[in-house]
Amino acid sequence: MKEATLKEIAEKLGISITTVSKALKDYPDVSLKTKEAVISLAKELNYSPNSFAVNLRTKESKTIGLIIPEIVHHFFSNVINGIVAEAEKNGYLVIILQSNESLELEKKQVALLINKRVDGIIISLSNESNDDSHLMEIIARKIPFVQFDKIAKLIHSSKVVINDQIAARNAVQHLIDNGYRKIAHIRGPLNPQNAIDRFIGYKKALEINNIPFDPSLVYTCEKVTFQEGIDFAKQIMADHPDVDGIFAITDLVAVGVLSYFNDIGIKIPEQVAVIGFSNWFMSQVLTPKLSTVDQPSHEMGVTSFKLLLEEMNCHKKEIPFSPRTIELETKVIARESTFKKNNI
């Protein structure tokens, strides 16, 4: 069916296009009788406003773009829920794009959002991201912009993060406090800042407790998957059969470790304690229940949108906006996989 236009409604009713437009917007200088006639015919013809034309007039699309590395991950799905809920409260729709941890795809998606004239962009960078040119393009075009979780530190934009160094240090300190000393780390890829910071936190905890750092106890994920957890658990036990603790970059990897140990009969935590990161819901239903670092994912989503909204409002009013970084709190959640050695 051909879309109805303001002109068509005006011609059928014998009034001006301006009057039709005003009637649909409930202007007070249009009579109630005319408004009712316009609205009734608009419904009959299935009229809907031309969003592109509205955008040109208001200079707003009422949409924002969200780019994340993966949607299926528990952490990112919670972030999405926070962003979408807060956006809806404020009359915005969210275009959600998944980079699949690909820098090339991430760049294409940024270009797409710029071309779609979204009002703002929220992004968590892919593991491959080591080129900031597409982020600089967002800033050059003065599009409100927030980074969260996996960020480019040197890009001058607002950011919502946790202190990954402190969170990781606390996770490893928890293992040490519970009597574990030879601790392996299954780290993330070399590029992402959060993987770098969690590795630094791991090393810092060892240093504070006078435990020599052994690089052979560090294993690097490429994709941060369940299967890598299984594979590295097997490798760790072959390389270091006396290891008594493992700190994994995420709960998903840690679950792979638990799966392998359960399959071959290694007792957790009697023989090896395991701690993850993010507090995935599955970490509470495993046997044994997985100790982890609680990462406030929903709050990160809500905070990211609120920060973006603040910048978008300033942009609309042509008020200067100074990007800032908001750091959210984390905490260690102690469960069965890291019970104290002397209590086992």
Beta strands, then each sheet from edge to edge (+ up, - down):
strand 1: 63-68
strand 2: 93-98
strand 3: 120-123
strand 4: 145-148
strand 5: 158-162
strand 6: 183-187
strand 7: 218-220
strand 8: 245-248
strand 9: 273-275
strand 10: 292-294
strand 11: 325-328
strand 12: 331-333
sheet 1: 2+ 1+ 3+ 4+ 5+ 11+
sheet 2: 7+ 6+ 8+ 9+
sheet 3: 10+ 12-
end
